[in-house]
Amino acid sequence: MQEINGTVSSIKKNVTGLQQELVLQKNLMRFLRNIAMDKLLDDEEFENNNVSMHSGGG
């Protein structure tokens, strides 16, 4: 019985960890989406910066 209890509690810990990971992933996706939307709004400005950054290389 002790082995089963230990297994159950470790499974519960794993599930809790996975749930926390999912929350973090959702938050990360929301964060990245916000950045992407900002980039879209600043697209022209971003392109201008990109050109000036890469023109120095060779």
PDB file of N, CA, C and O in Angstrom:
ATOM      1  N   MET A   1       0.834  -1.216   0.000  1.00  0.00           N
ATOM      2  CA  MET A   1       0.000   0.000   0.000  1.00  0.00           C
ATOM      3  C   MET A   1       0.866   1.262   0.000  1.00  0.00           C
ATOM      4  O   MET A   1       0.528   2.243  -0.663  1.00  0.00           O
ATOM      5  N   GLN A   2       1.963   1.244   0.727  1.00  0.00           N
ATOM      6  CA  GLN A   2       2.806   2.439   0.791  1.00  0.00           C
ATOM      7  C   GLN A   2       3.327   2.816  -0.591  1.00  0.00           C
ATOM      8  O   GLN A   2       3.380   3.992  -0.952  1.00  0.00           O
ATOM      9  N   GLU A   3       3.713   1.791  -1.363  1.00  0.00           N
ATOM     10  CA  GLU A   3       4.214   2.069  -2.715  1.00  0.00           C
ATOM     11  C   GLU A   3       3.154   2.774  -3.547  1.00  0.00           C
ATOM     12  O   GLU A   3       3.445   3.747  -4.242  1.00  0.00           O
ATOM     13  N   ILE A   4       1.929   2.280  -3.472  1.00  0.00           N
ATOM     14  CA  ILE A   4       0.833   2.883  -4.238  1.00  0.00           C
ATOM     15  C   ILE A   4       0.619   4.328  -3.807  1.00  0.00           C
ATOM     16  O   ILE A   4       0.452   5.207  -4.652  1.00  0.00           O
ATOM     17  N   ASN A   5       0.623   4.585  -2.491  1.00  0.00           N
ATOM     18  CA  ASN A   5       0.445   5.946  -1.996  1.00  0.00           C
ATOM     19  C   ASN A   5       1.552   6.856  -2.501  1.00  0.00           C
ATOM     20  O   ASN A   5       1.297   7.993  -2.897  1.00  0.00           O
ATOM     21  N   GLY A   6       2.794   6.347  -2.487  1.00  0.00           N
ATOM     22  CA  GLY A   6       3.914   7.138  -2.982  1.00  0.00           C
ATOM     23  C   GLY A   6       3.739   7.461  -4.455  1.00  0.00           C
ATOM     24  O   GLY A   6       3.990   8.587  -4.885  1.00  0.00           O
ATOM     25  N   THR A   7       3.303   6.464  -5.234  1.00  0.00           N
ATOM     26  CA  THR A   7       3.098   6.675  -6.666  1.00  0.00           C
ATOM     27  C   THR A   7       2.011   7.714  -6.902  1.00  0.00           C
ATOM     28  O   THR A   7       2.165   8.610  -7.733  1.00  0.00           O
ATOM     29  N   VAL A   8       0.916   7.588  -6.167  1.00  0.00           N
ATOM     30  CA  VAL A   8      -0.197   8.533  -6.318  1.00  0.00           C
ATOM     31  C   VAL A   8       0.269   9.954  -6.013  1.00  0.00           C
ATOM     32  O   VAL A   8      -0.048  10.886  -6.752  1.00  0.00           O
ATOM     33  N   SER A   9       1.021  10.120  -4.924  1.00  0.00           N
ATOM     34  CA  SER A   9       1.435  11.474  -4.552  1.00  0.00           C
ATOM     35  C   SER A   9       2.410  12.039  -5.584  1.00  0.00           C
ATOM     36  O   SER A   9       2.382  13.237  -5.866  1.00  0.00           O
ATOM     37  N   SER A  10       3.289  11.174  -6.161  1.00  0.00           N
ATOM     38  CA  SER A  10       4.213  11.690  -7.176  1.00  0.00           C
ATOM     39  C   SER A  10       3.462  12.051  -8.457  1.00  0.00           C
ATOM     40  O   SER A  10       3.823  13.002  -9.149  1.00  0.00           O
ATOM     41  N   ILE A  11       2.419  11.289  -8.764  1.00  0.00           N
ATOM     42  CA  ILE A  11       1.589  11.630  -9.934  1.00  0.00           C
ATOM     43  C   ILE A  11       0.908  12.974  -9.707  1.00  0.00           C
ATOM     44  O   ILE A  11       0.856  13.811 -10.608  1.00  0.00           O
ATOM     45  N   LYS A  12       0.387  13.178  -8.501  1.00  0.00           N
ATOM     46  CA  LYS A  12      -0.255  14.457  -8.182  1.00  0.00           C
ATOM     47  C   LYS A  12       0.725  15.610  -8.349  1.00  0.00           C
ATOM     48  O   LYS A  12       0.374  16.660  -8.888  1.00  0.00           O
ATOM     49  N   LYS A  13       1.970  15.406  -7.879  1.00  0.00           N
ATOM     50  CA  LYS A  13       2.990  16.451  -8.032  1.00  0.00           C
ATOM     51  C   LYS A  13       3.245  16.728  -9.510  1.00  0.00           C
ATOM     52  O   LYS A  13       3.355  17.883  -9.921  1.00  0.00           O
ATOM     53  N   ASN A  14       3.337  15.650 -10.314  1.00  0.00           N
ATOM     54  CA  ASN A  14       3.570  15.833 -11.746  1.00  0.00           C
ATOM     55  C   ASN A  14       2.436  16.602 -12.401  1.00  0.00           C
ATOM     56  O   ASN A  14       2.667  17.495 -13.216  1.00  0.00           O
ATOM     57  N   VAL A  15       1.199  16.249 -12.036  1.00  0.00           N
ATOM     58  CA  VAL A  15       0.031  16.929 -12.605  1.00  0.00           C
ATOM     59  C   VAL A  15       0.047  18.403 -12.241  1.00  0.00           C
ATOM     60  O   VAL A  15      -0.206  19.264 -13.083  1.00  0.00           O
ATOM     61  N   THR A  16       0.348  18.688 -10.978  1.00  0.00           N
ATOM     62  CA  THR A  16       0.410  20.091 -10.531  1.00  0.00           C
ATOM     63  C   THR A  16       1.475  20.838 -11.320  1.00  0.00           C
ATOM     64  O   THR A  16       1.252  21.964 -11.764  1.00  0.00           O
ATOM     65  N   GLY A  17       2.637  20.207 -11.493  1.00  0.00           N
ATOM     66  CA  GLY A  17       3.711  20.830 -12.267  1.00  0.00           C
ATOM     67  C   GLY A  17       3.287  21.102 -13.697  1.00  0.00           C
ATOM     68  O   GLY A  17       3.589  22.158 -14.252  1.00  0.00           O
ATOM     69  N   LEU A  18       2.580  20.139 -14.300  1.00  0.00           N
ATOM     70  CA  LEU A  18       2.119  20.310 -15.677  1.00  0.00           C
ATOM     71  C   LEU A  18       1.110  21.448 -15.771  1.00  0.00           C
ATOM     72  O   LEU A  18       1.145  22.231 -16.721  1.00  0.00           O
ATOM     73  N   GLN A  19       0.209  21.544 -14.790  1.00  0.00           N
ATOM     74  CA  GLN A  19      -0.774  22.624 -14.790  1.00  0.00           C
ATOM     75  C   GLN A  19      -0.080  23.981 -14.712  1.00  0.00           C
ATOM     76  O   GLN A  19      -0.454  24.920 -15.415  1.00  0.00           O
ATOM     77  N   GLN A  20       0.946  24.077 -13.840  1.00  0.00           N
ATOM     78  CA  GLN A  20       1.681  25.334 -13.712  1.00  0.00           C
ATOM     79  C   GLN A  20       2.394  25.656 -15.027  1.00  0.00           C
ATOM     80  O   GLN A  20       2.443  26.813 -15.446  1.00  0.00           O
ATOM     81  N   GLU A  21       2.950  24.617 -15.678  1.00  0.00           N
ATOM     82  CA  GLU A  21       3.641  24.806 -16.946  1.00  0.00           C
ATOM     83  C   GLU A  21       2.671  25.335 -18.004  1.00  0.00           C
ATOM     84  O   GLU A  21       3.008  26.233 -18.775  1.00  0.00           O
ATOM     85  N   LEU A  22       1.459  24.763 -18.030  1.00  0.00           N
ATOM     86  CA  LEU A  22       0.452  25.216 -18.989  1.00  0.00           C
ATOM     87  C   LEU A  22       0.113  26.684 -18.775  1.00  0.00           C
ATOM     88  O   LEU A  22      -0.015  27.447 -19.733  1.00  0.00           O
ATOM     89  N   VAL A  23      -0.031  27.075 -17.505  1.00  0.00           N
ATOM     90  CA  VAL A  23      -0.329  28.474 -17.204  1.00  0.00           C
ATOM     91  C   VAL A  23       0.805  29.358 -17.703  1.00  0.00           C
ATOM     92  O   VAL A  23       0.566  30.401 -18.312  1.00  0.00           O
ATOM     93  N   LEU A  24       2.043  28.937 -17.443  1.00  0.00           N
ATOM     94  CA  LEU A  24       3.198  29.716 -17.901  1.00  0.00           C
ATOM     95  C   LEU A  24       3.208  29.819 -19.420  1.00  0.00           C
ATOM     96  O   LEU A  24       3.484  30.885 -19.970  1.00  0.00           O
ATOM     97  N   GLN A  25       2.906  28.709 -20.103  1.00  0.00           N
ATOM     98  CA  GLN A  25       2.892  28.726 -21.569  1.00  0.00           C
ATOM     99  C   GLN A  25       1.812  29.674 -22.097  1.00  0.00           C
ATOM    100  O   GLN A  25       2.040  30.422 -23.048  1.00  0.00           O
ATOM    101  N   LYS A  26       0.631  29.634 -21.467  1.00  0.00           N
ATOM    102  CA  LYS A  26      -0.446  30.548 -21.883  1.00  0.00           C
ATOM    103  C   LYS A  26      -0.002  31.998 -21.723  1.00  0.00           C
ATOM    104  O   LYS A  26      -0.200  32.825 -22.613  1.00  0.00           O
ATOM    105  N   ASN A  27       0.609  32.294 -20.559  1.00  0.00           N
ATOM    106  CA  ASN A  27       1.068  33.659 -20.309  1.00  0.00           C
ATOM    107  C   ASN A  27       2.133  34.055 -21.317  1.00  0.00           C
ATOM    108  O   ASN A  27       2.139  35.185 -21.806  1.00  0.00           O
ATOM    109  N   LEU A  28       3.047  33.118 -21.633  1.00  0.00           N
ATOM    110  CA  LEU A  28       4.111  33.398 -22.596  1.00  0.00           C
ATOM    111  C   LEU A  28       3.522  33.669 -23.973  1.00  0.00           C
ATOM    112  O   LEU A  28       3.943  34.599 -24.660  1.00  0.00           O
ATOM    113  N   MET A  29       2.541  32.853 -24.380  1.00  0.00           N
ATOM    114  CA  MET A  29       1.918  33.054 -25.687  1.00  0.00           C
ATOM    115  C   MET A  29       1.220  34.414 -25.749  1.00  0.00           C
ATOM    116  O   MET A  29       1.298  35.112 -26.761  1.00  0.00           O
ATOM    117  N   ARG A  30       0.539  34.785 -24.666  1.00  0.00           N
ATOM    118  CA  ARG A  30      -0.137  36.079 -24.618  1.00  0.00           C
ATOM    119  C   ARG A  30       0.894  37.200 -24.727  1.00  0.00           C
ATOM    120  O   ARG A  30       0.689  38.184 -25.437  1.00  0.00           O
ATOM    121  N   PHE A  31       2.008  37.030 -24.009  1.00  0.00           N
ATOM    122  CA  PHE A  31       3.095  38.011 -24.015  1.00  0.00           C
ATOM    123  C   PHE A  31       3.671  38.161 -25.422  1.00  0.00           C
ATOM    124  O   PHE A  31       3.856  39.274 -25.915  1.00  0.00           O
ATOM    125  N   LEU A  32       3.954  37.015 -26.065  1.00  0.00           N
ATOM    126  CA  LEU A  32       4.514  37.042 -27.422  1.00  0.00           C
ATOM    127  C   LEU A  32       3.521  37.659 -28.406  1.00  0.00           C
ATOM    128  O   LEU A  32       3.913  38.402 -29.306  1.00  0.00           O
ATOM    129  N   ARG A  33       2.234  37.349 -28.234  1.00  0.00           N
ATOM    130  CA  ARG A  33       1.217  37.907 -29.126  1.00  0.00           C
ATOM    131  C   ARG A  33       1.175  39.424 -28.985  1.00  0.00           C
ATOM    132  O   ARG A  33       1.058  40.143 -29.977  1.00  0.00           O
ATOM    133  N   ASN A  34       1.271  39.912 -27.732  1.00  0.00           N
ATOM    134  CA  ASN A  34       1.284  41.355 -27.509  1.00  0.00           C
ATOM    135  C   ASN A  34       2.478  41.993 -28.195  1.00  0.00           C
ATOM    136  O   ASN A  34       2.353  43.047 -28.818  1.00  0.00           O
ATOM    137  N   ILE A  35       3.653  41.344 -28.078  1.00  0.00           N
ATOM    138  CA  ILE A  35       4.849  41.870 -28.737  1.00  0.00           C
ATOM    139  C   ILE A  35       4.638  41.888 -30.250  1.00  0.00           C
ATOM    140  O   ILE A  35       4.982  42.860 -30.922  1.00  0.00           O
ATOM    141  N   ALA A  36       4.072  40.805 -30.775  1.00  0.00           N
ATOM    142  CA  ALA A  36       3.834  40.731 -32.220  1.00  0.00           C
ATOM    143  C   ALA A  36       2.890  41.846 -32.670  1.00  0.00           C
ATOM    144  O   ALA A  36       3.108  42.462 -33.713  1.00  0.00           O
ATOM    145  N   MET A  37       1.848  42.105 -31.888  1.00  0.00           N
ATOM    146  CA  MET A  37       0.918  43.169 -32.245  1.00  0.00           C
ATOM    147  C   MET A  37       1.636  44.524 -32.220  1.00  0.00           C
ATOM    148  O   MET A  37       1.423  45.354 -33.104  1.00  0.00           O
ATOM    149  N   ASP A  38       2.475  44.745 -31.221  1.00  0.00           N
ATOM    150  CA  ASP A  38       3.250  45.982 -31.161  1.00  0.00           C
ATOM    151  C   ASP A  38       4.127  46.104 -32.396  1.00  0.00           C
ATOM    152  O   ASP A  38       4.234  47.177 -32.989  1.00  0.00           O
ATOM    153  N   LYS A  39       4.762  44.984 -32.785  1.00  0.00           N
ATOM    154  CA  LYS A  39       5.628  45.001 -33.965  1.00  0.00           C
ATOM    155  C   LYS A  39       4.822  45.358 -35.205  1.00  0.00           C
ATOM    156  O   LYS A  39       5.278  46.135 -36.044  1.00  0.00           O
ATOM    157  N   LEU A  40       3.625  44.791 -35.323  1.00  0.00           N
ATOM    158  CA  LEU A  40       2.792  45.099 -36.487  1.00  0.00           C
ATOM    159  C   LEU A  40       2.454  46.584 -36.530  1.00  0.00           C
ATOM    160  O   LEU A  40       2.454  47.201 -37.596  1.00  0.00           O
ATOM    161  N   LEU A  41       2.165  47.151 -35.363  1.00  0.00           N
ATOM    162  CA  LEU A  41       1.823  48.565 -35.306  1.00  0.00           C
ATOM    163  C   LEU A  41       3.032  49.425 -35.664  1.00  0.00           C
ATOM    164  O   LEU A  41       2.896  50.472 -36.296  1.00  0.00           O
ATOM    165  N   ASP A  42       4.227  48.967 -35.251  1.00  0.00           N
ATOM    166  CA  ASP A  42       5.459  49.727 -35.493  1.00  0.00           C
ATOM    167  C   ASP A  42       6.198  49.214 -36.724  1.00  0.00           C
ATOM    168  O   ASP A  42       7.403  49.427 -36.862  1.00  0.00           O
ATOM    169  N   ASP A  43       5.470  48.530 -37.630  1.00  0.00           N
ATOM    170  CA  ASP A  43       6.122  47.787 -38.703  1.00  0.00           C
ATOM    171  C   ASP A  43       7.045  48.660 -39.548  1.00  0.00           C
ATOM    172  O   ASP A  43       8.197  48.301 -39.790  1.00  0.00           O
ATOM    173  N   GLU A  44       6.535  49.805 -39.995  1.00  0.00           N
ATOM    174  CA  GLU A  44       7.333  50.672 -40.856  1.00  0.00           C
ATOM    175  C   GLU A  44       8.590  51.125 -40.134  1.00  0.00           C
ATOM    176  O   GLU A  44       9.687  51.083 -40.691  1.00  0.00           O
ATOM    177  N   GLU A  45       8.427  51.556 -38.902  1.00  0.00           N
ATOM    178  CA  GLU A  45       9.550  52.002 -38.090  1.00  0.00           C
ATOM    179  C   GLU A  45      10.565  50.875 -37.929  1.00  0.00           C
ATOM    180  O   GLU A  45      11.772  51.092 -38.036  1.00  0.00           O
ATOM    181  N   PHE A  46      10.058  49.661 -37.668  1.00  0.00           N
ATOM    182  CA  PHE A  46      10.912  48.496 -37.477  1.00  0.00           C
ATOM    183  C   PHE A  46      11.707  48.201 -38.750  1.00  0.00           C
ATOM    184  O   PHE A  46      12.904  47.920 -38.685  1.00  0.00           O
ATOM    185  N   GLU A  47      11.049  48.265 -39.898  1.00  0.00           N
ATOM    186  CA  GLU A  47      11.729  48.008 -41.166  1.00  0.00           C
ATOM    187  C   GLU A  47      12.835  49.025 -41.394  1.00  0.00           C
ATOM    188  O   GLU A  47      13.929  48.668 -41.832  1.00  0.00           O
ATOM    189  N   ASN A  48      12.560  50.280 -41.100  1.00  0.00           N
ATOM    190  CA  ASN A  48      13.575  51.322 -41.268  1.00  0.00           C
ATOM    191  C   ASN A  48      14.788  51.043 -40.386  1.00  0.00           C
ATOM    192  O   ASN A  48      15.929  51.175 -40.829  1.00  0.00           O
ATOM    193  N   ASN A  49      14.533  50.654 -39.121  1.00  0.00           N
ATOM    194  CA  ASN A  49      15.625  50.318 -38.209  1.00  0.00           C
ATOM    195  C   ASN A  49      16.410  49.134 -38.730  1.00  0.00           C
ATOM    196  O   ASN A  49      17.638  49.114 -38.660  1.00  0.00           O
ATOM    197  N   ASN A  50      15.696  48.139 -39.256  1.00  0.00           N
ATOM    198  CA  ASN A  50      16.331  46.925 -39.751  1.00  0.00           C
ATOM    199  C   ASN A  50      17.284  47.249 -40.899  1.00  0.00           C
ATOM    200  O   ASN A  50      18.409  46.751 -40.937  1.00  0.00           O
ATOM    201  N   VAL A  51      16.836  48.078 -41.825  1.00  0.00           N
ATOM    202  CA  VAL A  51      17.668  48.444 -42.979  1.00  0.00           C
ATOM    203  C   VAL A  51      18.943  49.132 -42.500  1.00  0.00           C
ATOM    204  O   VAL A  51      20.039  48.803 -42.954  1.00  0.00           O
ATOM    205  N   SER A  52      18.801  50.079 -41.591  1.00  0.00           N
ATOM    206  CA  SER A  52      19.981  50.828 -41.130  1.00  0.00           C
ATOM    207  C   SER A  52      20.929  49.910 -40.349  1.00  0.00           C
ATOM    208  O   SER A  52      22.143  50.113 -40.374  1.00  0.00           O
ATOM    209  N   MET A  53      20.381  48.896 -39.651  1.00  0.00           N
ATOM    210  CA  MET A  53      21.230  48.001 -38.898  1.00  0.00           C
ATOM    211  C   MET A  53      22.046  47.108 -39.812  1.00  0.00           C
ATOM    212  O   MET A  53      23.220  46.853 -39.544  1.00  0.00           O
ATOM    213  N   HIS A  54      21.435  46.627 -40.898  1.00  0.00           N
ATOM    214  CA  HIS A  54      22.096  45.642 -41.742  1.00  0.00           C
ATOM    215  C   HIS A  54      22.968  46.279 -42.825  1.00  0.00           C
ATOM    216  O   HIS A  54      23.810  45.597 -43.410  1.00  0.00           O
ATOM    217  N   SER A  55      22.782  47.565 -43.102  1.00  0.00           N
ATOM    218  CA  SER A  55      23.544  48.181 -44.188  1.00  0.00           C
ATOM    219  C   SER A  55      25.018  48.318 -43.822  1.00  0.00           C
ATOM    220  O   SER A  55      25.870  48.418 -44.705  1.00  0.00           O
ATOM    221  N   GLY A  56      25.327  48.322 -42.508  1.00  0.00           N
ATOM    222  CA  GLY A  56      26.726  48.477 -42.087  1.00  0.00           C
ATOM    223  C   GLY A  56      27.552  47.234 -42.363  1.00  0.00           C
ATOM    224  O   GLY A  56      28.764  47.331 -42.554  1.00  0.00           O
ATOM    225  N   GLY A  57      26.918  46.062 -42.387  1.00  0.00           N
ATOM    226  CA  GLY A  57      27.652  44.805 -42.571  1.00  0.00           C
ATOM    227  C   GLY A  57      28.135  44.627 -43.990  1.00  0.00           C
ATOM    228  O   GLY A  57      27.834  45.440 -44.863  1.00  0.00           O
ATOM    229  N   GLY A  58      28.903  43.539 -44.227  1.00  0.00           N
ATOM    230  CA  GLY A  58      29.371  43.318 -45.581  1.00  0.00           C
ATOM    231  C   GLY A  58      29.654  41.907 -45.733  1.00  0.00           C
ATOM    232  O   GLY A  58      30.068  41.473 -46.808  1.00  0.00           O
TER     233      GLY A  58
END
